[in-house]
């Protein structure tokens, strides 16, 4: 699925503005891409690690939605937030 950059950015802005429906629309749009990124990151880990890409994505999601306030300036800010 090809992500429309402008759509993702708009949903990030809506979410940071307090629209919970934007988050619900955003997750299915980016989930596959986040799993792909997670798989690539985990390939660099030792073979005996126990974390899977799905678990990594879910953990990142829980950290994001657990924040009191989320402020996204753009997709780059969203991606850098994942590493915090």
TORLUMKOL-269756 format. One record per atom (N, C-alpha, C, CB): residue number from 1; residue in one letter; atom name; x, y, z. Coordinates in steps of 0.1 Angstrom, whole numbers. Glycine has a CB too. Layout:
REM residues N
PT;NUM;A;CA;X;Y;Z
...
REM end
This chain:
REM residues 84
PT;1;X;N;8;-12;0
PT;1;X;CA;0;0;0
PT;1;X;C;9;12;0
PT;1;X;CB;-10;0;12
PT;2;X;N;7;21;-9
PT;2;X;CA;15;33;-11
PT;2;X;C;9;44;-1
PT;2;X;CB;15;38;-25
PT;3;X;N;17;49;8
PT;3;X;CA;12;59;17
PT;3;X;C;12;73;10
PT;3;X;CB;21;59;30
PT;4;X;N;1;80;12
PT;4;X;CA;1;94;7
PT;4;X;C;6;103;18
PT;4;X;CB;-14;98;4
PT;5;X;N;18;108;15
PT;5;X;CA;25;116;25
PT;5;X;C;17;127;31
PT;5;X;CB;38;122;19
PT;6;X;N;9;134;22
PT;6;X;CA;1;145;27
PT;6;X;C;-10;140;36
PT;6;X;CB;-5;153;15
PT;7;X;N;-16;128;33
PT;7;X;CA;-26;123;42
PT;7;X;C;-21;119;56
PT;7;X;CB;-33;111;35
PT;8;X;N;-9;113;56
PT;8;X;CA;-3;109;69
PT;8;X;C;0;122;77
PT;8;X;CB;9;101;67
PT;9;X;N;6;132;70
PT;9;X;CA;9;144;77
PT;9;X;C;-3;151;83
PT;9;X;CB;17;153;68
PT;10;X;N;-14;151;75
PT;10;X;CA;-26;157;79
PT;10;X;C;-32;150;91
PT;10;X;CB;-37;158;68
PT;11;X;N;-32;137;91
PT;11;X;CA;-37;129;102
PT;11;X;C;-28;131;115
PT;11;X;CB;-37;114;99
PT;12;X;N;-15;132;113
PT;12;X;CA;-7;135;124
PT;12;X;C;-10;149;131
PT;12;X;CB;8;135;120
PT;13;X;N;-13;159;122
PT;13;X;CA;-17;172;127
PT;13;X;C;-30;171;135
PT;13;X;CB;-17;182;116
PT;14;X;N;-40;164;129
PT;14;X;CA;-53;163;135
PT;14;X;C;-52;155;149
PT;14;X;CB;-63;155;126
PT;15;X;N;-43;145;149
PT;15;X;CA;-42;138;162
PT;15;X;C;-35;147;172
PT;15;X;CB;-33;125;159
PT;16;X;N;-25;154;168
PT;16;X;CA;-19;163;178
PT;16;X;C;-28;174;182
PT;16;X;CB;-6;169;172
PT;17;X;N;-38;177;174
PT;17;X;CA;-49;187;178
PT;17;X;C;-60;181;187
PT;17;X;CB;-55;193;166
PT;18;X;N;-58;169;190
PT;18;X;CA;-68;162;199
PT;18;X;C;-79;154;193
PT;18;X;CB;-74;173;207
PT;19;X;N;-78;151;180
PT;19;X;CA;-88;143;173
PT;19;X;C;-85;128;174
PT;19;X;CB;-89;148;158
PT;20;X;N;-92;121;183
PT;20;X;CA;-89;107;184
PT;20;X;C;-92;99;172
PT;20;X;CB;-96;101;196
PT;21;X;N;-102;103;164
PT;21;X;CA;-105;96;152
PT;21;X;C;-94;96;142
PT;21;X;CB;-118;102;145
PT;22;X;N;-86;107;142
PT;22;X;CA;-74;108;133
PT;22;X;C;-64;96;136
PT;22;X;CB;-67;121;134
PT;23;X;N;-62;94;149
PT;23;X;CA;-53;83;153
PT;23;X;C;-59;69;148
PT;23;X;CB;-52;82;168
PT;24;X;N;-72;67;149
PT;24;X;CA;-78;55;144
PT;24;X;C;-76;53;129
PT;24;X;CB;-92;54;148
PT;25;X;N;-76;64;122
PT;25;X;CA;-74;63;107
PT;25;X;C;-59;62;104
PT;25;X;CB;-79;76;100
PT;26;X;N;-51;67;112
PT;26;X;CA;-36;67;109
PT;26;X;C;-30;53;111
PT;26;X;CB;-29;77;118
PT;27;X;N;-34;46;121
PT;27;X;CA;-28;34;125
PT;27;X;C;-28;24;113
PT;27;X;CB;-34;27;137
PT;28;X;N;-40;21;107
PT;28;X;CA;-40;11;96
PT;28;X;C;-31;16;84
PT;28;X;CB;-54;9;91
PT;29;X;N;-30;29;82
PT;29;X;CA;-22;34;71
PT;29;X;C;-7;32;73
PT;29;X;CB;-25;49;69
PT;30;X;N;-2;33;85
PT;30;X;CA;12;32;87
PT;30;X;C;17;19;93
PT;30;X;CB;16;43;96
PT;31;X;N;8;10;97
PT;31;X;CA;11;-2;104
PT;31;X;C;21;-11;96
PT;31;X;CB;-1;-10;107
PT;32;X;N;18;-13;84
PT;32;X;CA;27;-22;76
PT;32;X;C;41;-16;74
PT;32;X;CB;20;-24;62
PT;33;X;N;41;-3;72
PT;33;X;CA;54;4;70
PT;33;X;C;62;4;83
PT;33;X;CB;52;19;66
PT;34;X;N;55;5;94
PT;34;X;CA;62;4;107
PT;34;X;C;68;-10;109
PT;34;X;CB;53;8;118
PT;35;X;N;61;-20;106
PT;35;X;CA;66;-34;107
PT;35;X;C;78;-36;98
PT;35;X;CB;54;-44;104
PT;36;X;N;77;-30;86
PT;36;X;CA;89;-32;77
PT;36;X;C;101;-25;83
PT;36;X;CB;85;-25;63
PT;37;X;N;99;-13;89
PT;37;X;CA;111;-6;95
PT;37;X;C;116;-14;107
PT;37;X;CB;106;8;100
PT;38;X;N;107;-19;115
PT;38;X;CA;110;-27;127
PT;38;X;C;118;-40;122
PT;38;X;CB;98;-31;135
PT;39;X;N;114;-47;112
PT;39;X;CA;121;-59;107
PT;39;X;C;135;-55;103
PT;39;X;CB;113;-65;95
PT;40;X;N;137;-44;96
PT;40;X;CA;150;-40;92
PT;40;X;C;159;-36;104
PT;40;X;CB;149;-27;83
PT;41;X;N;153;-30;114
PT;41;X;CA;161;-27;126
PT;41;X;C;165;-39;134
PT;41;X;CB;153;-18;136
PT;42;X;N;156;-49;134
PT;42;X;CA;158;-61;142
PT;42;X;C;169;-70;135
PT;42;X;CB;146;-69;144
PT;43;X;N;170;-69;122
PT;43;X;CA;180;-76;114
PT;43;X;C;194;-73;119
PT;43;X;CB;179;-74;99
PT;44;X;N;196;-61;125
PT;44;X;CA;209;-57;129
PT;44;X;C;212;-62;143
PT;44;X;CB;210;-42;129
PT;45;X;N;202;-68;150
PT;45;X;CA;204;-73;164
PT;45;X;C;210;-87;163
PT;45;X;CB;190;-73;171
PT;46;X;N;216;-91;175
PT;46;X;CA;221;-105;175
PT;46;X;C;210;-115;173
PT;46;X;CB;228;-107;189
PT;47;X;N;213;-127;168
PT;47;X;CA;203;-137;165
PT;47;X;C;196;-142;177
PT;47;X;CB;210;-149;158
PT;48;X;N;201;-140;189
PT;48;X;CA;194;-145;201
PT;48;X;C;184;-135;207
PT;48;X;CB;204;-150;211
PT;49;X;N;181;-124;200
PT;49;X;CA;172;-115;206
PT;49;X;C;158;-121;206
PT;49;X;CB;172;-101;199
PT;50;X;N;149;-117;214
PT;50;X;CA;136;-123;215
PT;50;X;C;124;-114;210
PT;50;X;CB;133;-127;229
PT;51;X;N;127;-102;207
PT;51;X;CA;117;-93;202
PT;51;X;C;114;-95;187
PT;51;X;CB;121;-79;204
PT;52;X;N;101;-95;184
PT;52;X;CA;97;-96;170
PT;52;X;C;92;-83;165
PT;52;X;CB;86;-107;168
PT;53;X;N;91;-81;152
PT;53;X;CA;88;-68;146
PT;53;X;C;74;-63;151
PT;53;X;CB;88;-68;131
PT;54;X;N;64;-73;151
PT;54;X;CA;51;-69;156
PT;54;X;C;51;-64;170
PT;54;X;CB;41;-81;155
PT;55;X;N;59;-71;179
PT;55;X;CA;60;-66;193
PT;55;X;C;66;-52;194
PT;55;X;CB;68;-76;201
PT;56;X;N;76;-50;186
PT;56;X;CA;83;-37;186
PT;56;X;C;73;-26;182
PT;56;X;CB;95;-37;177
PT;57;X;N;66;-28;171
PT;57;X;CA;56;-18;166
PT;57;X;C;45;-16;177
PT;57;X;CB;49;-23;153
PT;58;X;N;40;-26;183
PT;58;X;CA;30;-25;194
PT;58;X;C;35;-17;206
PT;58;X;CB;25;-39;198
PT;59;X;N;48;-20;210
PT;59;X;CA;54;-13;221
PT;59;X;C;55;2;217
PT;59;X;CB;68;-19;224
PT;60;X;N;59;5;205
PT;60;X;CA;61;19;201
PT;60;X;C;47;26;201
PT;60;X;CB;67;20;187
PT;61;X;N;37;19;196
PT;61;X;CA;23;25;196
PT;61;X;C;18;28;210
PT;61;X;CB;13;15;189
PT;62;X;N;20;18;220
PT;62;X;CA;16;20;233
PT;62;X;C;23;32;240
PT;62;X;CB;19;8;242
PT;63;X;N;36;34;237
PT;63;X;CA;43;46;242
PT;63;X;C;38;59;236
PT;63;X;CB;58;45;239
PT;64;X;N;34;58;223
PT;64;X;CA;29;71;217
PT;64;X;C;16;75;222
PT;64;X;CB;28;69;202
PT;65;X;N;6;65;223
PT;65;X;CA;-7;69;228
PT;65;X;C;-8;71;243
PT;65;X;CB;-17;58;224
PT;66;X;N;3;66;250
PT;66;X;CA;3;68;264
PT;66;X;C;8;82;269
PT;66;X;CB;11;58;271
PT;67;X;N;13;90;259
PT;67;X;CA;18;103;262
PT;67;X;C;6;112;265
PT;67;X;CB;26;109;251
PT;68;X;N;8;121;274
PT;68;X;CA;-3;131;278
PT;68;X;C;-6;140;266
PT;68;X;CB;1;140;290
PT;69;X;N;4;144;259
PT;69;X;CA;1;152;247
PT;69;X;C;11;148;236
PT;69;X;CB;2;167;250
PT;70;X;N;7;147;224
PT;70;X;CA;16;144;213
PT;70;X;C;15;156;203
PT;70;X;CB;11;131;206
PT;71;X;N;27;161;200
PT;71;X;CA;27;172;190
PT;71;X;C;36;168;179
PT;71;X;CB;33;185;198
PT;72;X;N;30;167;167
PT;72;X;CA;38;163;155
PT;72;X;C;39;175;146
PT;72;X;CB;31;152;148
PT;73;X;N;52;179;143
PT;73;X;CA;54;189;133
PT;73;X;C;54;184;119
PT;73;X;CB;67;196;136
PT;74;X;N;58;171;118
PT;74;X;CA;58;165;105
PT;74;X;C;61;150;106
PT;74;X;CB;68;172;95
PT;75;X;N;62;143;95
PT;75;X;CA;65;129;96
PT;75;X;C;79;126;101
PT;75;X;CB;64;122;82
PT;76;X;N;88;135;99
PT;76;X;CA;102;133;105
PT;76;X;C;101;133;120
PT;76;X;CB;111;144;99
PT;77;X;N;94;142;125
PT;77;X;CA;92;143;140
PT;77;X;C;85;130;145
PT;77;X;CB;84;156;144
PT;78;X;N;76;125;138
PT;78;X;CA;69;113;142
PT;78;X;C;79;101;142
PT;78;X;CB;58;110;133
PT;79;X;N;87;100;132
PT;79;X;CA;97;89;132
PT;79;X;C;107;91;142
PT;79;X;CB;103;88;118
PT;80;X;N;112;103;145
PT;80;X;CA;122;105;155
PT;80;X;C;117;102;169
PT;80;X;CB;128;119;154
PT;81;X;N;104;104;171
PT;81;X;CA;97;101;183
PT;81;X;C;97;86;186
PT;81;X;CB;83;107;183
PT;82;X;N;97;78;176
PT;82;X;CA;97;64;178
PT;82;X;C;109;59;185
PT;82;X;CB;96;57;164
PT;83;X;N;120;66;183
PT;83;X;CA;133;61;189
PT;83;X;C;135;66;203
PT;83;X;CB;144;66;181
PT;84;X;N;126;74;209
PT;84;X;CA;127;79;222
PT;84;X;C;124;68;232
PT;84;X;CB;118;91;225
REM end
